[in-house]
Structure formats: C-alpha cells, structure tokens
Amino acid sequence: MKRLEIDEGLRFPRYSEALDFEQLVKDYPPPPDFFRSVYRMPREKLDALREKRFLAVVKRGWEIPFFSKRWKAAGLEPGDIRSLKDIAKIPPYSIHDTRKSIEEHPPFGDFMGIPVGGENPLPLVLHTSGGTTGMPRPMLYTPQDRETMAILGARRYAMQGMRPGDKVLAALSLGLSNGGFALRDTIWKYIGAIPVMTGGGNTTATRRQVEIMKTWGIDIICSFPAYLRHLAITARDEMNLDPRSLGVRALHSHIGIEDRAKIEALWNAPCYDMYGTNESGMMACECAHQTGMHIMDDAVILEVADPETGALLPEGEKGTVYITTLYRWGAPSIRFNVNDISALLPPGCACGSSFARLDKIFGRNDNMVKLRGANVFPEAIGVAVAEDARSNGEFFCVVERVGESQTDEMTVMVEVPELQANGAAVKADLEKRLKETIGVRVTVQPAGKGDLDKYTGTSQTTKLKRLLDKRK
C-alpha cells in the first residue's frame, strides 16, 4: 500500500473565494430586493438586460467544443448572432446530443466548459438527470451556477409565501439528482427557512414523516403531487389523522396537469406550481395569484417551438420548450430542447410583474406513446383517473403487443380503495371516459390500494413511473 504524500504546494479551493458574492446578488437579486428591482422592471429595460446577457452566453458558447462544433456545422461563425432576434439561427439540441457527447468524451462530455482539478481548481458539485433507461447523465456546477440557482429558487418560495423561520418538509430525492439538495441550498441560505430533510418514502418512512409534521409543526411541504396525496391519505386512512388538522400553510410542487383542487382539499392549503430542470434549476413559477408561471426573464430564455418543424410558436400554442440559461458559465444551456410541452401566455398578472409567463407543463414529447395511430400521454390518463372519486389517483400503464396479430394494446391499472364494491363500475366508467379523452380504446384493470406501488414507486421515490412499454 502506497502512503499518500502531502504536497505542500497543492492549492485547495475555498468556496468563499470562488465567487464574488456581492456582485452576484447585484446581478441576480434574491428576495426581498428581487421584488424592488427586476420583478417589476420596465419591459424595455428588462429586454435590454436579457440581450446583453444572451450575447455574452453566445460568446461563451463558442469557447465550448460541444457548441462550437454544432454551430459551425450549421454554417454559423462568431459574430453572426448580433441580437436576441437572431436566436432562431442557433440550432437546438436535445438529450440525445448530450448523451452522445458523454459517450464520445467520457465521463462528462464536451459540453462542460470547465476543467476538473488542475492548478487552480474550482469547487464543483455533481448531480445527475435521467438514469431510468441507462446510466444517469452527470452535470457539474460551479459556484456561480449553484448560487444563482439557489437565488432563483428563493424567488419562487418567497413569491409563494415562504418566510424566515418556516419549518419546511423537504420530501424530495436525496440521491444523485438535484431534488432536495437544491431546496436545502435555497431556503437556508436565501430565505432563512428551516429545511427538514426527510427525503422520499425510501429515506424516511411516510408514517414517520406524518409524525414529524405533527410533532415539529411543519409549515410547508415540498414534494411531487403523487407523494403529497400519499402523505395525506396515509395520515387519514392509516393513522386516523385528518391532514387538514396539521396546519400546513402551503404546498410547493410541480403540478402540471395534476388535479390541484383535490390536493388542496386534502390539506386545506394552496398548492403552487413551478417549472425547473436538473440542468437549469428553477426557471418559472406561480405567484400567489396562480395565473400561470412567471419566467425568470433576467436569468433564462424560454421559447416554445413546433416539435416537428422547430418553428417558434406564438403565445397560446402548445409546443416543446427550448431553454437558454443566461447565468450558467460552466455548462450553459443554449436552445436546449428539453421535450417538455407547454405554451407561452400573454403578459399581465395582478401581482404587477413584468416577467413573461409560461402555462403549465402538459407532459413530455418523449413520454408519448403511439397506440394504434393515436398519440397517448400518460399525464392525460392521470387526469381522467383523478377525476373519478372512487380511485385514489394512482395508476400505471402497460403497453404491449397482443395475440397472433400483435395488436398494440394498453392496460391502465388503477387503484380503487373499495375494490370489491366499486371495481367493476370503475372499470366500465373509466374505459368509456378514457376513450373520450384520449381517442383510443384501452383496458382498465382495477387494483387494490397500494398494489401499484411496486410499479410506480409512490411510497419510495419522488420520481414516479407511470408507463411500461413492453414493445421496446
């Protein structure tokens, strides 16, 4: 065994010296300064700021091999992008391109514009995205990236009513993904709230989380919709405890097309939506008025494009979201086609913000399955299931080829707590309703309460599974 020699000339990075924090909060003000500055900045001034930052990130892109190679292949040269109006000239890229980059330049790909280690090392953080169909995709974050993401998150929580001293149950992943770690960075550094890091049900059992809420007086819960429901139903049905009696003041989640009203009724608390990704952090969120998600216009550019042609779509038309980050230096996103489906909303909100707004996330293009010529999204099935009060909202879809003719068929398994009494009626009613909503016949298979957990992971993880396509 070789003993480690101490190199007295080796430089160890200090986080406090790796970033100009005073300049950071001027560039990207956290609350409460946020509300007195960019939140209501005149649109003309805000657009000028966005263009300045956009041109800087394009200049940075030319220094990163991943972008420079793609842009040259598309016929671009440095200097061709002169204003924000030229953004459509830049070719978008997708997860498939980043995966290829990692395969060709392991382990981190050539979209990372920062060295690891070296003579002047930066303190870096690694988190991952994906991993459900292979190795998770790593992403490195510099102090600039991480702290700005935390500030953007703090804006969200402040807009949605979180205050210093609040006790916040962080029922989010504590593994490789950003999840609960990003929340922790955000609320203790820039809100002054107290993160209670329970994680998902595989980290802290759901019943124990309910006990913690009651004993410690939790004010706010941060989790995904399915686990918010699971927490409430566990309290009510297994612990004889009305979740409304716990005094939770607010729920912070990623609602999308989930049934917000039912979740709010379970807790007697408002449930707020947001939009974010592993690569880019929190990018858009609702304010107290819940009239669409305000885009953090000083930090990101969100476009909505036709998923087939790439043509940019006007306000109100659904398409795939392209992300450009204006603050990330290490590995910026520049027209990243994230495959989420949404639409831009017309300006104007009672809160007075000048930020543009984004509609809810309606699903993912890459989560869609073709079923006998119809485009079927599991999220749309979930809406129909949640409408039926006899179900508890839990469902799982299986697609497979059946019989000698190898016909594509989908089975939708649905949890029905009173299975003996309601199973047959739920099957008939939901099969009819789903034919109406998704335009194709599917088979509904009622299941008992908790039976689908082994497929969805509802009690174990915050990243739920709703679909198994056996044709692949």
BANU-242167 format. One record per residue (C-alpha): residue in one letter; z, y, x. Coordinates in steps of 0.02 Angstrom, whole numbers, plus 32768, in hexadecimal, padded with zeros to 4 digits. Layout:
AZYX ...
***
This chain:
M800080008000 K7FCB80A88046 R804B81338036 L801281D97FF1 E8008825E8078 I803C830E8045 D7FB6838D806E E801484318083 G7F7184918076 L7F4684497FCB R7F3E84CA7F40 F7F8E84A07E9A P7F55850D7E08 R7FD385737DA4 Y7FAA85897CEE S7FF586377CE6 E7F7D86707D6F A7EE286187D2B L7EC386977CA1 D7ED987517C83 F7F4487437BE7 E7F4E87FE7BCC Q7E90880A7BC6 L7E84876E7B5A V7EEA87B77ACB K7E8488577AD5 D7DE187F77AC9 Y7E1E877D7A43 P7EB487CC79EE P7F32875279A0 P7F9587817904 P7FD387FE78D5 D7F5E88687942 F7ECC880278FE F7EE3884B7850 R7EE188FD7896 S7E4488E378FE V7DB0886B78EF Y7DE488247846 R7DAD88C477F0 M7D3C890B7878 P7CA389667833 R7C1488EA782D E7BA18951789C K7C2589577925 L7C4B889E7910 D7B938870791F A7B8488D479C0 L7C1A88767A07 R7BCE87CF79D3 E7B2787F87A24 K7B7B88297AC8 R7BDC87867ACC F7B4587207A97 L7ADB87627B27 A7B69873D7B9F V7B7686887B63 V7AB986727B71 K7AC186B17C25 R7B4C86337C42 G7AE085AA7BF5 W7A5A85C37C79 E7ADE85977CFC I7B0184ED7CAB P7A8284617CCD F7A8B84197C1D F7A4F84BB7BCF S79DB84F97C58 K797784577C57 R796684557B99 W7938850C7B8F K78B485007C17 A786A84677BC1 A785C84D17B22 G77FC85587B83 L788A85D47B95 E78AE863A7C31 P794586A67C5D G7930874D7C08 D78D087097B71 I796A87197B02 R798687D47AF2 S79ED87E37A53 L7A44877E79CE K79A387827969 D7957870E79EC I79D7868379CE A79598616796F K78EF86097A0F I797885A07A5E P796184E67A3A P79F7849579E2 Y7A4683F77A23 S7AB0836E79D5 I7B3282EB79FC H7AA682777A33 D7A7982F07ABF T7B2C82FF7AFB R7B4082427AF9 K7AA282307B61 S7AE682B47BD9 I7B86824F7BF0 E7B2481AF7C0C E7AB682017C91 H7B4182677CE2 P7BE482067CCB P7C6D821E7CA4 F7C6382CE7C5A G7BA882F57C4E D7B49838A7C93 F7B7A83FD7C02 M7C20841D7C58 G7C0884BB7CBE I7CA984A77D21 P7CDB843D7DB7 V7D6E83C67DB1 G7DE683E17E41 G7D9F842F7EE0 E7DE384B97F4D N7E0C852D7EBC P7E3584B77E2C L7E4C84EF7D7A P7ED384A27D0C L7E6D84407C8E V7E9183E37BEE L7E2C834E7BAF H7E16831F7AF9 T7D9382B57AA5 S7D2882AF7A0A G7CDF821679B6 G7CFA816879F6 T7CE2810D7950 T7C3D80C0798E G7C6180B77A49 M7CBE81117AD1 P7D0481BA7A9B R7CAA82547ADF P7D1682B57B5B M7D2283727B5E L7D7A83D97BE2 Y7DCC847E7BB4 T7DF3850E7C2A P7E8885817C0C Q7E0E86027BC2 D7DCE857F7B47 R7E77853B7B18 E7ED285DF7AFF T7E45862E7A9B M7E3E85957A2B A7EFA85A67A11 I7EE6865D79E2 L7E5D86347965 G7ECE85AF791A A7F5D862B790D R7EEC86A178AC R7ECD8616782F Y7F8385EC7815 A7FB586A27806 M7F2B86BF7786 Q7F6F862B7724 G802386637724 M8077861077BA R8100867C7804 P8177867B789A G820385FD7883 D81A5858E7809 K81C384D47824 V811784837826 L80FA83C87811 A8065839E7882 A802882FC7834 L7F8C82F878A1 S7F4D8286792B L7FAF828579CD G7F31821D7A2D L7E96824D7A90 S7E5582C77A0E N7E86837E7A00 G7EE18362795B G7F9A83857965 F7F9683C47A19 A7F28845879EB L7F9C84807959 R8034847979CB D7FE384EF7A49 T7FB9856679BD I805585787956 W80DD857C79DA K807D85F27A4E Y802B866B79D5 I8088865A792E G813B8633795F A814485A578E1 I81998501790F P8124846A791F V817083C678E5 M80FB834A793A T810382B178CC G804B828478E0 G7FF982097869 G804A81737817 N802F810878B1 T809A817F7917 T812381A47899 A812F813677FE T81028190775E R81AD8173770D R820181BB77A7 Q81918254779D V81CA827076EA E827F825E7722 I826182DF77AB M82168357772C K82AE834876BD T8332834C7746 W82E983D577B4 G82A284417728 I81EA843F7759 D819084DC771E I80DA84AD7741 I8077840C7758 C7FD8840077C0 S7F71836477A1 F7ED2831E7756 P7EC183127697 A7ED38254768D Y7F77825676EE L7FBA82E97689 R7F9F827E75EF H7FE981E57644 L808682457676 A80A0828575C6 I807F81DE7571 T80F3818475EC A817E820075C5 R816281F3750A D8140813974F1 E819F80E57580 M8231815B759E N824C819E74EC L823E824D7532 D81D682D374DD P816F8323756A R817683C8750D S823383CA7526 L821E83D075E3 G81F4848975DF V81588480764A R810A852D7644 A8058850B767E L7FE0848276B2 H7F62849E773D S7ED28424773B H7E1684047745 I7DED83FD768B G7D3083F57684 I7D0383AB75DB E7DAA835675C0 D7E07837A751D R7E74840C7554 A7EC4842274AA K7F0F837374A8 I7F5883867556 E7FA3842F7528 A7FEB83E57487 L803F835774E8 W809B83D37559 N809E847074EB A805B84CE7582 P7FB3851D75B0 C7F4184B6761F Y7ECF85187695 D7E2984E776E0 M7DE585017790 Y7D5384CF77FD G7D5E849A78B2 T7D1F841C7930 N7D6283C979CD E7CEA842C7A3A S7D0384D779EA G7DAE84DB799A M7DD0853A78F9 M7D3685A078C7 A7D4C85CD7810 C7DDA85CB7792 E7E0E860576E7 C7E7F869876CB A7EFF869D763E H7E7486C175BF Q7E1F861875E0 T7D70865D75C1 G7D16860D7654 M7D3E85FD770D H7D3B86997779 I7CD786787818 M7D2986B678B9 D7C92872578D9 D7CD3876E797C A7CE386BF79C8 V7C5C8651797C I7BB08659792D L7B9085DF789F E7AE085C5785F V7AA5855477D2 A79FD84FF77EB D798C8486778F P79B983DB77D5 E790483A477D8 T78A6843E7816 G792F84A0786F A78FD853E780F L799085B377F0 L79C685BA773B P79FB865276D4 E7AA686697687 G7AD185E97603 E7A5D855F763F K7AAC84C17685 G7A7884827730 T7ABB844577D6 V7B2F84B6783A Y7AFF84F478E9 I7B9085307955 T7B8C85B079E2 T7C3285D97A36 L7C4286897A7D Y7CE4866B7ADD R7CD285C37B35 W7CA985D17BEF G7CC1851F7C2D A7C5284C47BB2 P7C0C853B7B2F S7BB684FE7A91 I7B0F85567A7B R7AB9852579D8 F7B12847F79CA N7AD58422792F V7B7A83D778FB N7B2D83817861 D7BAB83CA77E6 I7B6384037740 S7B9284AE76FD A7B4A855676C7 L7B66860B76F6 L7BB28677766D P7B8A872D7644 P7C0487AC768E G7C9A87F07633 C7D4D87B67616 A7DE2880A75C5 C7E3F87FD766B G7DCB888376B3 S7D8E8820774A S7CE3884B7790 F7CCB879977CF A7C4087307785 R7C728699771D L7C4885E1771E D7C4A856E7686 K7CAA84CB7687 I7C6E843976F1 F7C0E83C9767A G7C00833476F0 R7BA082FF778A N7AE882DB77A0 D7B1382487811 N7B8D82027791 M7B0381F17710 V7AC0814576E6 K7A19811B7697 L7A3180AA7601 R7992807175AA G793E811875CD A79D4818675A1 N7A3A81ED761C V7AF081BF7600 F7B85821A764C P7C3181C77649 E7C7E8272762A A7C22827F7583 I7C6581D47551 G7D13820F757E V7D0582A27506 A7CDA822E7475 V7D6781B674A1 A7DE6824374AB E7DB1828073FE D7DF181DE73B1 A7EAD81F17395 R7EC281347390 S7E9781297449 N7EFF817274D7 G7E6381B8752C E7E56813175B2 F7DAA80E075C6 F7D3E80847644 C7C8280637640 V7C287FC97682 V7B6A7FC5768F E7B117F2176B0 R7A6F7EC2768D V7A867E3E7607 G7A267DA375D1 E79807D5B7602 S792B7E0175DF Q79A77E5A7652 T79C37EE675D4 D7A307F76760F E7AD27F7775AC M7B707FE175B5 T7C1D7FAA757F V7C9C80347563 M7D4D7FF2756D V7DC880617511 E7E858058750D V7ECB804F745C P7F8B804E745D E7F947FFE73AF L7F117F7C73DA Q7F357EFF734F A7F367F8272C7 N7EA97FF47303 G7E3D7F94737E A7DB37F5C7307 A7DA5800672B2 V7DA080637357 K7D157FF17394 A7CA9801172FB D7CCA80CC72F3 L7CB480ED73AD E7C13808873B9 K7BCB80F4732F R7C0D8196737A L7BCE816E7429 K7B21814673E6 E7B2181F4739A T7B61824F7434 I7B0881F874C4 G7A6E81BD7466 V7A7681057495 R7AD1806C7454 V7B67802D74B8 T7BEB7FA87498 V7C9F7FE17483 Q7D257F6774BA P7DD57F997483 A7E617F7374FF G7F1D7F7E74FC K7F81800D7542 G7F8080087601 D7EFE7F7D760A L7E7B7FED765C D7EEC802C76E7 K7EAC7FA4775C Y7DFE7FEE7749 T7E2080A9773D G7EBA80B877AC T7F0A81347733 S7FBD810C7767 Q7F9280FD781F T7F1B81867854 T7EDD82317820 K7E2882037847 L7E02819777B0 K7D72811E7798 R7D18811C76F3 L7C7980BB7719 L7C4280167767 D7B867FFE7772 K7B6B7F467796 R7AAF7F5F77A2 K7AC07FAA7851 
***
